[in-house]
Amino acid sequence: MDFALPERPLPADLLPLLPDGLDARLRLAAAAAWADAPFLKGLIRGRPATMALLADAGPDAAMAAALALVAANDQPIMPRLRTARRDVALITALADLAGLWSLEQVTAALSDFTDRAIDAAIAAALAERGAGNRGLVALALGKLGSRELNYSSDADLIFIHDPVSIPCRGGEDPGQAAVRITRRAVAILNDLTPDGYVARIDLRLRPASEITPMSISVAAAEHYYQSEALTWERVAFIRARAVGGDLALGRAFLDQIRPFVWRRSLDYTAVRDIQAVSLRIRDHFDGGQAIGPGYDVKRGRGGIREVEFFAQINQLIWGGRDPALRCPATLDGLAALADSGHVPAAEAARLAASYRGLRTLEHRLQMRRDEQTHAIPRLAADRHAVARLCGLKDGTGLITLLGRVTQPVAAAYDRLVQAATPAATPVPADPKAWLKANHPGLARSLPPLIAGWRLGRYRALKSEAARGDFETVLPGLIERLAAAADPAQAAGRLDGLLAALPAGAQFMALLRANPPLVTLLGNLISITPVLAEALARDPALFDVMLSPDAFAPVPDAAALAAELASLSHHAGGVEDQLDRVRRWTAERRFQLGAQLIEGHADALAVGHSLADLADAAIAVLLPVVANDFARSHGQVPGGDLIVLALGRHGGRAMTHASDLDLVFLFSGSHEVVSDGAKPLPASLYFNRLAARMVTALSVPTAAGALYEVDTRLRPWGAKGNLALSVDSFARYQREEAESWEHMALTRARVVAGPAAALGTVIADVLAAPRDVVQLRAAVLAMRADMAAAKPAQGRFDVKLASGGLVDLEFIVHFRQLASGRGLHPELPAALAALVADGQVPAELLAAHDVLARTLIWLRLLFPGARVPETLAEPVAAILARALGAANFAAFADQLALAREQVRMAWTSCFATGER
């Protein structure tokens, strides 16, 4: 594939910067970079010595000089490595553009520099302790591990250490020393200074990265990879190698775990796992699949990742018996597979050619601005610039080239996908024996249901066409039902859904035409009663999953409010507007639940988005309700209703079972009277308007209720007015509120109405000086009262149990009120501020994430019910996946560690011994 640059005149302002004797091809490359790559233009202007060396000795010698600079000791390591990195970036880009280096030379040069920089950073961190390169090693995975690093790539590293030989300072244990050395080495490489950065370091591929330290001991790593690691981690270690620090330690470790990666038996279970991952890639990055602007050259259909998966799956199948196939690099792997006869030589050649083309295009995309991007630009001007760097006339030619390059990859990958999704075996006419043999958990409950479905018991199955489509999707549904924690109960949920479907064959035809939806539907029915029951009440909710962006991240609160306002604006009367808000909110909540179940969203992000949905619903409903109310009672001059969110809503950490803790205030004077046909005093006016809002949010309708609303956190609780003036609220908080009310106020946010009218009331109340001894006593008394009134419900009560979220919240709120610091309604942000202030240990950040993720999942899996002490295997597997744990035991360990960290912080904070 030819990326040769055409002849072009040299820009006048570039000519003075090009040294005499510079190769004509490098001059042409410099002209292209000057015109279309701002990052390279800056390097050409700022690196005259490097340009002179390119002219005098060529790119190979220039690269050797840049690599030698890494090891020089004539300047501090931070600027030295960054200077070398700029030289490497310029040399590789010009050699690439000029066609002087092949793809393999370019990626090897980038990888060699990064290897040396990592080694130098570790050596410098160890030297600060007076030690040599021993006891700590960096293992590279991904493209650095295979020496295929791209122009602006992460370096995926795992640090391991030998507790015996790691250099420790006084009072340090080996683990602490290793973490501090690792942190220093990563900072040398990763920190952005005025000289730039050296390499983007990603440590997330280490075992249980959310809770494990930055470096793990050799023994712990060996145990994990030999007994707990997942299939994707086997695949990752195909590319692993030691790149910096104690290389002998790293090589010995890789030798030790080699049997984990390469198994002599053909492990088709592992292959199916990889195939399932490969199927999800297209789903996860659906927006970048189509050839054209926005296409993702890494993850898109026919892209780089598909070539890599093609090679790795075949390597994993055959490499256990044939060491010649254990090649880290993708191109080497394809060649070895062809040589061994496991892949047709012609197909391997086509994939290799496409891979070279896609990787070269990836470099052109990234070298323009030193960006970590893989997307074809959506702006025409940027697309034309990339095309010119590829030797093409314009963006149209680039898209044409892209289609030609990706087609053979997509064809090979489609065959892999088809192998991963064999045709389902039809369900026999008499399914009893078949179910008993294949799905015994359904052998008693399902046969009578199937008989009724086939007889057209429900309106959705009356037509022959609908029943035909249903028979096609039934095997896939049964597979999912059989995997449920309670297969018989899941079968009952499916029956309830079929009973609720409207007449007609559309739903069944939809499932037959979209196999991924069959899996999704089966998962929803089998895994989560919340979504299954919502779907049974309103099957139209499933329509939201047909959208191309169904699994894309949900927009932020402002964008959601704008979207909802646009929808409700076109509605008819008030009831129609309210129903549209309810339906939209229900669809978005359903979408978030489906994203969570299917692994497309993180639980913490879902909790954030659920709060954003509530914000949007309230923001759009308030003017609708207020305008309708004003038709009879007019408006209060100078007055507006203000809605405060508290609790999990205020803290933007909602679950699918969360209610809304709301407080209603109003601005202006309580003595003013409204100006309508039926005037009301301001206090009565806003109390009635607030009641209307509560009704709009909570009353059941044909579209369902939006939320349960709890207003008991208002001043004087149920005895007080539903809405108070801002002045009354401020006076109450200053003079009468108890400590627990101020704790609740730490999570208050204005979600509707004029926030400015509230001024600094909340901030002033929370920052007011307090008697810390009295506050501590009040907090402990409150927690004791809560424990007596609401005891923990079993070992999975991550909210109320000792060391749970409530304890963590009490610690944070106590510290906030005692110090006036960290006053942010979102708990992670408050924790981060308190950690930075030295008031709470940093371990609470990870502990919070574990507990919060678990709570969000449990509320989806066990709504309104106590979590069983023993979990069914499918549920246990889901929870393990939710926390990125290898298995349920590892999940339980993470949960236990999080609780212990909270208990330790509680003791440190309150120093009261047992509670």
Solvent accessible surface area in square Angstrom, and as a share of the most:
residue,aa,sasa,rsa
1,M,109,0.49
2,D,117,0.61
3,F,25,0.10
4,A,65,0.51
5,L,22,0.11
6,P,79,0.49
7,E,155,0.70
8,R,67,0.25
9,P,121,0.76
10,L,48,0.24
11,P,39,0.24
12,A,86,0.67
13,D,88,0.46
14,L,0,0.00
15,L,82,0.41
16,P,110,0.69
17,L,57,0.28
18,L,12,0.06
19,P,33,0.21
20,D,135,0.70
21,G,66,0.64
22,L,8,0.04
23,D,51,0.26
24,A,78,0.60
25,R,129,0.47
26,L,2,0.01
27,R,65,0.24
28,L,23,0.12
29,A,0,0.00
30,A,0,0.00
31,A,0,0.00
32,A,0,0.00
33,A,0,0.00
34,W,18,0.06
35,A,56,0.43
36,D,9,0.05
37,A,0,0.00
38,P,69,0.43
39,F,46,0.19
40,L,0,0.00
41,K,58,0.25
42,G,36,0.35
43,L,11,0.05
44,I,2,0.01
45,R,130,0.48
46,G,45,0.43
47,R,47,0.17
48,P,92,0.58
49,A,79,0.62
50,T,10,0.06
51,M,1,0.00
52,A,40,0.31
53,L,62,0.31
54,L,4,0.02
55,A,17,0.13
56,D,117,0.61
57,A,54,0.42
58,G,18,0.18
59,P,16,0.10
60,D,97,0.50
61,A,41,0.32
62,A,1,0.01
63,M,12,0.05
64,A,59,0.46
65,A,46,0.36
66,A,4,0.03
67,L,18,0.09
68,A,60,0.46
69,L,38,0.19
70,V,3,0.02
71,A,77,0.60
72,A,32,0.25
73,N,137,0.70
74,D,117,0.61
75,Q,62,0.27
76,P,96,0.60
77,I,25,0.13
78,M,44,0.20
79,P,42,0.26
80,R,16,0.06
81,L,0,0.00
82,R,1,0.00
83,T,25,0.15
84,A,0,0.00
85,R,27,0.10
86,R,58,0.21
87,D,15,0.08
88,V,3,0.02
89,A,5,0.04
90,L,0,0.00
91,I,1,0.01
92,T,0,0.00
93,A,0,0.00
94,L,1,0.00
95,A,0,0.00
96,D,15,0.08
97,L,3,0.02
98,A,15,0.12
99,G,59,0.57
100,L,44,0.22
101,W,23,0.08
102,S,55,0.36
103,L,20,0.10
104,E,68,0.31
105,Q,83,0.37
106,V,1,0.00
107,T,6,0.03
108,A,23,0.18
109,A,11,0.08
110,L,14,0.07
111,S,0,0.00
112,D,39,0.20
113,F,7,0.03
114,T,7,0.04
115,D,21,0.11
116,R,119,0.43
117,A,0,0.00
118,I,0,0.00
119,D,46,0.24
120,A,18,0.14
121,A,0,0.00
122,I,0,0.00
123,A,37,0.29
124,A,20,0.16
125,A,3,0.02
126,L,0,0.00
127,A,63,0.49
128,E,91,0.41
129,R,42,0.15
130,G,74,0.71
131,A,14,0.11
132,G,44,0.42
133,N,57,0.29
134,R,113,0.41
135,G,0,0.00
136,L,0,0.00
137,V,0,0.00
138,A,0,0.00
139,L,0,0.00
140,A,0,0.00
141,L,2,0.01
142,G,15,0.15
143,K,21,0.09
144,L,1,0.01
145,G,1,0.01
146,S,7,0.04
147,R,97,0.35
148,E,12,0.05
149,L,12,0.06
150,N,7,0.04
151,Y,10,0.04
152,S,1,0.01
153,S,24,0.16
154,D,38,0.20
155,A,1,0.00
156,D,31,0.16
157,L,0,0.00
158,I,2,0.01
159,F,2,0.01
160,I,0,0.00
161,H,6,0.03
162,D,38,0.20
163,P,57,0.36
164,V,138,0.80
165,S,32,0.20
166,I,8,0.04
167,P,16,0.10
168,C,60,0.36
169,R,130,0.47
170,G,83,0.80
171,G,87,0.84
172,E,25,0.11
173,D,71,0.37
174,P,45,0.28
175,G,31,0.30
176,Q,79,0.35
177,A,0,0.00
178,A,0,0.00
179,V,23,0.13
180,R,119,0.43
181,I,2,0.01
182,T,0,0.00
183,R,128,0.47
184,R,86,0.31
185,A,0,0.00
186,V,20,0.11
187,A,23,0.18
188,I,0,0.00
189,L,0,0.00
190,N,60,0.31
191,D,63,0.33
192,L,142,0.71
193,T,36,0.21
194,P,146,0.92
195,D,56,0.29
196,G,22,0.21
197,Y,30,0.11
198,V,5,0.03
199,A,9,0.07
200,R,62,0.23
201,I,23,0.12
202,D,18,0.09
203,L,22,0.11
204,R,173,0.63
205,L,46,0.23
206,R,31,0.11
207,P,7,0.04
208,A,27,0.21
209,S,29,0.18
210,E,77,0.34
211,I,45,0.23
212,T,33,0.19
213,P,71,0.45
214,M,36,0.16
215,S,1,0.01
216,I,14,0.07
217,S,24,0.16
218,V,27,0.15
219,A,73,0.56
220,A,53,0.41
221,A,0,0.00
222,E,43,0.19
223,H,112,0.50
224,Y,26,0.10
225,Y,2,0.01
226,Q,98,0.44
227,S,73,0.47
228,E,48,0.22
229,A,21,0.17
230,L,69,0.35
231,T,23,0.13
232,W,106,0.37
233,E,5,0.02
234,R,5,0.02
235,V,16,0.09
236,A,18,0.14
237,F,13,0.05
238,I,8,0.04
239,R,18,0.07
240,A,16,0.12
241,R,54,0.20
242,A,12,0.09
243,V,10,0.06
244,G,0,0.00
245,G,6,0.06
246,D,28,0.14
247,L,56,0.28
248,A,72,0.56
249,L,29,0.15
250,G,0,0.00
251,R,138,0.51
252,A,61,0.47
253,F,3,0.01
254,L,30,0.15
255,D,75,0.39
256,Q,95,0.42
257,I,1,0.01
258,R,103,0.38
259,P,93,0.58
260,F,13,0.06
261,V,6,0.04
262,W,24,0.09
263,R,95,0.35
264,R,152,0.55
265,S,73,0.47
266,L,65,0.32
267,D,31,0.16
268,Y,115,0.44
269,T,80,0.46
270,A,4,0.03
271,V,9,0.05
272,R,143,0.52
273,D,59,0.31
274,I,4,0.02
275,Q,20,0.09
276,A,39,0.30
277,V,46,0.27
278,S,0,0.00
279,L,51,0.25
280,R,106,0.39
281,I,11,0.06
282,R,42,0.15
283,D,59,0.30
284,H,74,0.33
285,F,77,0.32
286,D,71,0.37
287,G,70,0.67
288,G,11,0.10
289,Q,25,0.11
290,A,80,0.62
291,I,68,0.35
292,G,8,0.08
293,P,64,0.40
294,G,8,0.08
295,Y,1,0.00
296,D,17,0.09
297,V,0,0.00
298,K,35,0.15
299,R,56,0.20
300,G,0,0.00
301,R,104,0.38
302,G,0,0.00
303,G,0,0.00
304,I,0,0.00
305,R,60,0.22
306,E,1,0.00
307,V,0,0.00
308,E,5,0.02
309,F,19,0.08
310,F,20,0.08
311,A,1,0.01
312,Q,15,0.07
313,I,7,0.04
314,N,24,0.12
315,Q,4,0.02
316,L,8,0.04
317,I,23,0.12
318,W,82,0.29
319,G,0,0.00
320,G,2,0.02
321,R,144,0.52
322,D,41,0.21
323,P,90,0.56
324,A,72,0.56
325,L,1,0.01
326,R,66,0.24
327,C,25,0.15
328,P,58,0.36
329,A,17,0.13
330,T,6,0.03
331,L,20,0.10
332,D,79,0.41
333,G,0,0.00
334,L,1,0.01
335,A,53,0.41
336,A,16,0.12
337,L,0,0.00
338,A,21,0.16
339,D,127,0.66
340,S,47,0.30
341,G,61,0.59
342,H,65,0.29
343,V,5,0.03
344,P,88,0.55
345,A,70,0.55
346,A,62,0.48
347,E,18,0.08
348,A,5,0.04
349,A,63,0.49
350,R,119,0.44
351,L,2,0.01
352,A,16,0.12
353,A,47,0.36
354,S,3,0.02
355,Y,2,0.01
356,R,97,0.35
357,G,2,0.02
358,L,1,0.00
359,R,1,0.00
360,T,17,0.10
361,L,3,0.02
362,E,0,0.00
363,H,1,0.00
364,R,3,0.01
365,L,8,0.04
366,Q,0,0.00
367,M,0,0.00
368,R,18,0.07
369,R,103,0.38
370,D,18,0.09
371,E,76,0.34
372,Q,77,0.34
373,T,37,0.22
374,H,22,0.10
375,A,42,0.33
376,I,1,0.00
377,P,25,0.15
378,R,166,0.61
379,L,126,0.63
380,A,50,0.39
381,A,74,0.57
382,D,29,0.15
383,R,35,0.13
384,H,60,0.27
385,A,4,0.03
386,V,1,0.00
387,A,0,0.00
388,R,88,0.32
389,L,0,0.00
390,C,1,0.01
391,G,22,0.22
392,L,47,0.23
393,K,180,0.76
394,D,42,0.22
395,G,2,0.02
396,T,99,0.58
397,G,25,0.24
398,L,0,0.00
399,I,41,0.21
400,T,83,0.49
401,L,12,0.06
402,L,1,0.01
403,G,27,0.26
404,R,150,0.55
405,V,5,0.03
406,T,6,0.03
407,Q,112,0.50
408,P,27,0.17
409,V,1,0.01
410,A,5,0.04
411,A,33,0.26
412,A,2,0.01
413,Y,2,0.01
414,D,35,0.18
415,R,122,0.44
416,L,17,0.08
417,V,27,0.15
418,Q,119,0.53
419,A,68,0.52
420,A,25,0.19
421,T,77,0.45
422,P,104,0.66
423,A,104,0.80
424,A,60,0.47
425,T,89,0.52
426,P,101,0.63
427,V,10,0.06
428,P,49,0.31
429,A,100,0.78
430,D,96,0.50
431,P,10,0.07
432,K,127,0.54
433,A,77,0.60
434,W,47,0.17
435,L,0,0.00
436,K,150,0.63
437,A,84,0.65
438,N,79,0.40
439,H,22,0.10
440,P,95,0.59
441,G,47,0.46
442,L,0,0.00
443,A,23,0.18
444,R,225,0.82
445,S,35,0.22
446,L,0,0.00
447,P,9,0.06
448,P,78,0.49
449,L,32,0.16
450,I,1,0.01
451,A,52,0.40
452,G,4,0.04
453,W,1,0.00
454,R,62,0.23
455,L,152,0.75
456,G,3,0.03
457,R,120,0.44
458,Y,35,0.13
459,R,124,0.45
460,A,2,0.01
461,L,0,0.00
462,K,124,0.52
463,S,48,0.31
464,E,142,0.64
465,A,67,0.52
466,A,0,0.00
467,R,72,0.26
468,G,35,0.33
469,D,19,0.10
470,F,5,0.02
471,E,55,0.25
472,T,67,0.39
473,V,8,0.05
474,L,1,0.00
475,P,9,0.06
476,G,27,0.26
477,L,2,0.01
478,I,0,0.00
479,E,96,0.43
480,R,72,0.26
481,L,1,0.00
482,A,32,0.25
483,A,40,0.31
484,A,7,0.06
485,A,46,0.35
486,D,68,0.35
487,P,28,0.17
488,A,45,0.35
489,Q,101,0.45
490,A,0,0.00
491,A,0,0.00
492,G,38,0.37
493,R,46,0.17
494,L,2,0.01
495,D,23,0.12
496,G,31,0.30
497,L,2,0.01
498,L,3,0.01
499,A,44,0.34
500,A,30,0.24
501,L,1,0.01
502,P,83,0.52
503,A,68,0.53
504,G,33,0.32
505,A,28,0.21
506,Q,135,0.60
507,F,28,0.12
508,M,1,0.00
509,A,43,0.34
510,L,36,0.18
511,L,2,0.01
512,R,127,0.46
513,A,78,0.60
514,N,53,0.27
515,P,90,0.56
516,P,83,0.52
517,L,15,0.07
518,V,15,0.08
519,T,63,0.37
520,L,3,0.02
521,L,2,0.01
522,G,0,0.00
523,N,15,0.08
524,L,0,0.00
525,I,2,0.01
526,S,9,0.06
527,I,29,0.15
528,T,0,0.00
529,P,21,0.13
530,V,32,0.18
531,L,4,0.02
532,A,6,0.05
533,E,88,0.39
534,A,17,0.13
535,L,1,0.01
536,A,27,0.21
537,R,181,0.66
538,D,33,0.17
539,P,18,0.11
540,A,45,0.35
541,L,7,0.04
542,F,0,0.00
543,D,81,0.42
544,V,27,0.16
545,M,8,0.03
546,L,79,0.39
547,S,42,0.27
548,P,116,0.73
549,D,83,0.43
550,A,3,0.02
551,F,48,0.20
552,A,39,0.30
553,P,124,0.78
554,V,20,0.11
555,P,51,0.32
556,D,88,0.46
557,A,24,0.19
558,A,77,0.60
559,A,46,0.36
560,L,0,0.00
561,A,24,0.19
562,A,65,0.50
563,E,61,0.27
564,L,0,0.00
565,A,45,0.35
566,S,61,0.39
567,L,79,0.39
568,S,5,0.03
569,H,140,0.62
570,H,134,0.60
571,A,15,0.11
572,G,59,0.57
573,G,49,0.47
574,V,36,0.21
575,E,114,0.51
576,D,57,0.30
577,Q,37,0.16
578,L,13,0.06
579,D,48,0.25
580,R,93,0.34
581,V,0,0.00
582,R,6,0.02
583,R,87,0.32
584,W,12,0.04
585,T,0,0.00
586,A,33,0.26
587,E,41,0.18
588,R,32,0.12
589,R,47,0.17
590,F,4,0.02
591,Q,6,0.02
592,L,4,0.02
593,G,0,0.00
594,A,0,0.00
595,Q,3,0.01
596,L,1,0.01
597,I,4,0.02
598,E,33,0.15
599,G,34,0.32
600,H,32,0.14
601,A,29,0.22
602,D,57,0.29
603,A,2,0.02
604,L,46,0.23
605,A,54,0.42
606,V,0,0.00
607,G,0,0.00
608,H,61,0.27
609,S,15,0.09
610,L,1,0.01
611,A,0,0.00
612,D,5,0.02
613,L,0,0.00
614,A,0,0.00
615,D,14,0.07
616,A,1,0.01
617,A,0,0.00
618,I,0,0.00
619,A,39,0.30
620,V,12,0.07
621,L,1,0.00
622,L,17,0.08
623,P,64,0.40
624,V,18,0.10
625,V,9,0.05
626,A,26,0.20
627,N,83,0.43
628,D,47,0.24
629,F,4,0.02
630,A,20,0.16
631,R,172,0.63
632,S,46,0.30
633,H,19,0.09
634,G,10,0.10
635,Q,111,0.49
636,V,8,0.05
637,P,77,0.49
638,G,69,0.66
639,G,12,0.11
640,D,72,0.37
641,L,8,0.04
642,I,0,0.00
643,V,0,0.00
644,L,0,0.00
645,A,0,0.00
646,L,5,0.03
647,G,17,0.16
648,R,38,0.14
649,H,1,0.00
650,G,0,0.00
651,G,1,0.01
652,R,52,0.19
653,A,17,0.13
654,M,0,0.00
655,T,4,0.02
656,H,11,0.05
657,A,53,0.41
658,S,19,0.12
659,D,54,0.28
660,L,0,0.00
661,D,25,0.13
662,L,0,0.00
663,V,4,0.03
664,F,1,0.01
665,L,0,0.00
666,F,2,0.01
667,S,13,0.08
668,G,41,0.39
669,S,52,0.33
670,H,102,0.45
671,E,131,0.59
672,V,47,0.27
673,V,78,0.45
674,S,5,0.03
675,D,99,0.51
676,G,21,0.20
677,A,95,0.73
678,K,128,0.54
679,P,74,0.46
680,L,18,0.09
681,P,66,0.41
682,A,0,0.00
683,S,33,0.21
684,L,73,0.36
685,Y,9,0.03
686,F,4,0.02
687,N,24,0.12
688,R,110,0.40
689,L,6,0.03
690,A,0,0.00
691,A,45,0.35
692,R,106,0.39
693,M,0,0.00
694,V,34,0.19
695,T,73,0.42
696,A,5,0.04
697,L,0,0.00
698,S,32,0.21
699,V,55,0.32
700,P,106,0.66
701,T,46,0.27
702,A,112,0.86
703,A,24,0.18
704,G,29,0.28
705,A,50,0.38
706,L,11,0.05
707,Y,10,0.04
708,E,126,0.57
709,V,29,0.17
710,D,21,0.11
711,T,20,0.12
712,R,160,0.58
713,L,49,0.25
714,R,25,0.09
715,P,1,0.01
716,W,117,0.41
717,G,17,0.16
718,A,84,0.65
719,K,197,0.83
720,G,15,0.14
721,N,87,0.45
722,L,36,0.18
723,A,1,0.00
724,L,10,0.05
725,S,7,0.04
726,V,15,0.09
727,D,98,0.51
728,S,29,0.19
729,F,2,0.01
730,A,6,0.05
731,R,113,0.41
732,Y,14,0.05
733,Q,8,0.04
734,R,159,0.58
735,E,120,0.54
736,E,98,0.44
737,A,18,0.14
738,E,108,0.49
739,S,32,0.21
740,W,97,0.34
741,E,14,0.06
742,H,22,0.10
743,M,9,0.04
744,A,23,0.18
745,L,5,0.02
746,T,4,0.02
747,R,16,0.06
748,A,13,0.10
749,R,42,0.15
750,V,45,0.26
751,V,17,0.10
752,A,10,0.07
753,G,35,0.34
754,P,51,0.32
755,A,55,0.43
756,A,95,0.73
757,A,42,0.33
758,L,8,0.04
759,G,54,0.52
760,T,87,0.51
761,V,26,0.15
762,I,27,0.14
763,A,56,0.43
764,D,86,0.45
765,V,8,0.05
766,L,8,0.04
767,A,57,0.44
768,A,41,0.31
769,P,135,0.85
770,R,57,0.21
771,D,75,0.39
772,V,57,0.33
773,V,111,0.64
774,Q,126,0.56
775,L,6,0.03
776,R,66,0.24
777,A,59,0.45
778,A,33,0.25
779,V,0,0.00
780,L,41,0.20
781,A,54,0.42
782,M,34,0.15
783,R,5,0.02
784,A,61,0.47
785,D,96,0.50
786,M,62,0.28
787,A,44,0.34
788,A,87,0.68
789,A,82,0.64
790,K,126,0.53
791,P,75,0.47
792,A,47,0.36
793,Q,79,0.35
794,G,22,0.21
795,R,112,0.41
796,F,6,0.03
797,D,19,0.10
798,V,1,0.01
799,K,72,0.30
800,L,31,0.16
801,A,14,0.11
802,S,55,0.35
803,G,0,0.00
804,G,0,0.00
805,L,3,0.02
806,V,6,0.04
807,D,1,0.00
808,L,0,0.00
809,E,25,0.11
810,F,18,0.07
811,I,1,0.00
812,V,0,0.00
813,H,13,0.06
814,F,1,0.00
815,R,50,0.18
816,Q,1,0.00
817,L,2,0.01
818,A,30,0.23
819,S,49,0.32
820,G,22,0.21
821,R,129,0.47
822,G,14,0.13
823,L,58,0.29
824,H,75,0.34
825,P,28,0.18
826,E,32,0.14
827,L,6,0.03
828,P,57,0.36
829,A,39,0.30
830,A,1,0.00
831,L,0,0.00
832,A,48,0.38
833,A,43,0.33
834,L,0,0.00
835,V,34,0.20
836,A,91,0.71
837,D,54,0.28
838,G,66,0.63
839,Q,38,0.17
840,V,11,0.06
841,P,58,0.36
842,A,57,0.44
843,E,90,0.41
844,L,0,0.00
845,L,62,0.31
846,A,32,0.25
847,A,1,0.01
848,H,7,0.03
849,D,40,0.21
850,V,1,0.01
851,L,0,0.00
852,A,3,0.02
853,R,26,0.09
854,T,0,0.00
855,L,3,0.02
856,I,1,0.01
857,W,6,0.02
858,L,1,0.00
859,R,70,0.25
860,L,0,0.00
861,L,7,0.04
862,F,35,0.15
863,P,44,0.28
864,G,87,0.83
865,A,63,0.49
866,R,139,0.51
867,V,12,0.07
868,P,60,0.38
869,E,79,0.35
870,T,113,0.66
871,L,21,0.10
872,A,37,0.28
873,E,146,0.66
874,P,40,0.25
875,V,11,0.06
876,A,10,0.08
877,A,58,0.45
878,I,17,0.09
879,L,0,0.00
880,A,5,0.04
881,R,117,0.43
882,A,19,0.15
883,L,3,0.02
884,G,51,0.49
885,A,5,0.04
886,A,15,0.11
887,N,58,0.30
888,F,50,0.21
889,A,64,0.50
890,A,19,0.15
891,F,0,0.00
892,A,32,0.24
893,D,98,0.51
894,Q,4,0.02
895,L,8,0.04
896,A,58,0.45
897,L,75,0.37
898,A,2,0.02
899,R,31,0.11
900,E,74,0.33
901,Q,32,0.14
902,V,0,0.00
903,R,90,0.33
904,M,122,0.54
905,A,4,0.03
906,W,7,0.02
907,T,68,0.40
908,S,85,0.55
909,C,5,0.03
910,F,3,0.01
911,A,85,0.66
912,T,59,0.34
913,G,47,0.45
914,E,171,0.77
915,R,122,0.45
